[in-house]
Amino acid sequence: MSILHINSSARLEGSNSRIIGQYLVDKLDQPVISRDLVQQPLPPISAEDLMGVHGSSASERESLQAQLALSNALIDELRRSDTLVLATPIYNFGIPASLKQWVDAICRAGVSFKYTDQGPVGLLGVKRAIVVTASGGTPIGGDMDFASGYLEHICKFIGINEVYHITASGSKGKPEQLIASGKQQVDGLVATLAN
Ligand SMILES: Cc1cc2nc3c(=O)[nH]c(=O)nc-3n(C[C@H](O)[C@H](O)[C@H](O)COP(=O)(O)O)c2cc1C
């Protein structure tokens, strides 16, 4: 089993979510599948194909088949993982568009979740998710943070019930302090997970 490490910060250098997320992945010391949604963006999806992927349409349309194949591949990366590391900045109080596109590709009725009489049930067996959220002035976990709680909800929706958070808010302050705090949280979490 391995870690699926998702990066979504537009900053390739000096990104707090990337730096702290990489520190976490190194500490977990397991095989890693990396998916960088900025360096290798998912291809644009038409409105018609988005509807088709959402409904797992049986249409043979070529563009839809390509998008379904991509969605299957992204879900397969989750199936091959026991830990999901989601590294994200807060952009305008939510998640980056690139990460939202990934969420739209991996949430599929009958594939990653199913509807039951008791409501939706997740179908993926990923053991845990660790969400690394970086922001400027928006307090992570506060009322205006529509990123970290949303990602926790999505994880639970697809069946990942153990969700942990590493926070890195205050990017206008001293980066060394912010990174040190993030690494300290990671050290604490990895120690907890080892016990
Ligand atoms: C397009 C854009 C929108 C942003 N919106 C917010 C915001 O709503 N709240 C906030 O606290 N910071 C906001 N920021 C600042 C980033 O969240 C902050 O710099 C964070 O550290 C970025 O993550 P990174 O360090 O991994 O790149 C925004 C930055 C950008 C580029």
The ligand as a Tripos MOL2 file, in Angstrom:
@<TRIPOS>MOLECULE
LIG
   31    33     1     0     0
SMALL
NO_CHARGES

@<TRIPOS>ATOM
      1 C1         -5.7870   33.4590   -6.0490 C.3       1 LIG1
      2 C2         -5.4710   33.5240   -4.5700 C.ar      1 LIG1
      3 C3         -6.5010   33.6620   -3.6710 C.ar      1 LIG1
      4 C4         -6.2350   33.6800   -2.3050 C.ar      1 LIG1
      5 N1         -7.2690   33.7600   -1.4440 N.ar      1 LIG1
      6 C5         -7.0340   33.6990   -0.1180 C.ar      1 LIG1
      7 C6         -8.1050   33.6900    0.8230 C.ar      1 LIG1
      8 O1         -9.2730   33.7120    0.4950 O.2       1 LIG1
      9 N2         -7.7950   33.6270    2.1370 N.ar      1 LIG1
     10 C7         -6.4990   33.5670    2.5810 C.ar      1 LIG1
     11 O2         -6.2740   33.4880    3.7820 O.2       1 LIG1
     12 N3         -5.4690   33.5680    1.7050 N.ar      1 LIG1
     13 C8         -5.7030   33.6090    0.3940 C.ar      1 LIG1
     14 N4         -4.6570   33.5670   -0.4950 N.ar      1 LIG1
     15 C9         -3.3000   33.3980    0.0440 C.3       1 LIG1
     16 C10        -2.9030   31.9220    0.0730 C.3       1 LIG1
     17 O3         -3.8990   31.0850    0.6690 O.3       1 LIG1
     18 C11        -1.6160   31.7420    0.8820 C.3       1 LIG1
     19 O4         -0.5750   32.4760    0.2650 O.3       1 LIG1
     20 C12        -1.2020   30.2980    0.9880 C.3       1 LIG1
     21 O5         -0.0060   30.1980    1.7270 O.3       1 LIG1
     22 C13        -1.0150   29.6820   -0.3810 C.3       1 LIG1
     23 O6         -0.6360   28.3270   -0.2630 O.3       1 LIG1
     24 P1          0.8340   27.8950   -0.6380 P.3       1 LIG1
     25 O7          1.7470   28.5770    0.3600 O.co2     1 LIG1
     26 O8          0.8620   26.4280   -0.5210 O.co2     1 LIG1
     27 O9          1.1190   28.3700   -2.0200 O.co2     1 LIG1
     28 C14        -4.8950   33.5690   -1.8530 C.ar      1 LIG1
     29 C15        -3.8540   33.4610   -2.7720 C.ar      1 LIG1
     30 C16        -4.1460   33.4400   -4.1210 C.ar      1 LIG1
     31 C17        -3.0060   33.2790   -5.1090 C.3       1 LIG1
@<TRIPOS>BOND
     1     1     2 1
     2     2     3 ar
     3     2    30 ar
     4     3     4 ar
     5     4     5 ar
     6     4    28 ar
     7     5     6 ar
     8     6     7 ar
     9     6    13 1
    10     7     8 2
    11     7     9 ar
    12     9    10 ar
    13    10    11 2
    14    10    12 ar
    15    12    13 ar
    16    13    14 ar
    17    14    15 1
    18    14    28 ar
    19    15    16 1
    20    16    17 1
    21    16    18 1
    22    18    19 1
    23    18    20 1
    24    20    21 1
    25    20    22 1
    26    22    23 1
    27    23    24 1
    28    24    25 2
    29    24    26 1
    30    24    27 1
    31    28    29 ar
    32    29    30 ar
    33    30    31 1
@<TRIPOS>SUBSTRUCTURE
     1 LIG1         1 GROUP 0 **** ****
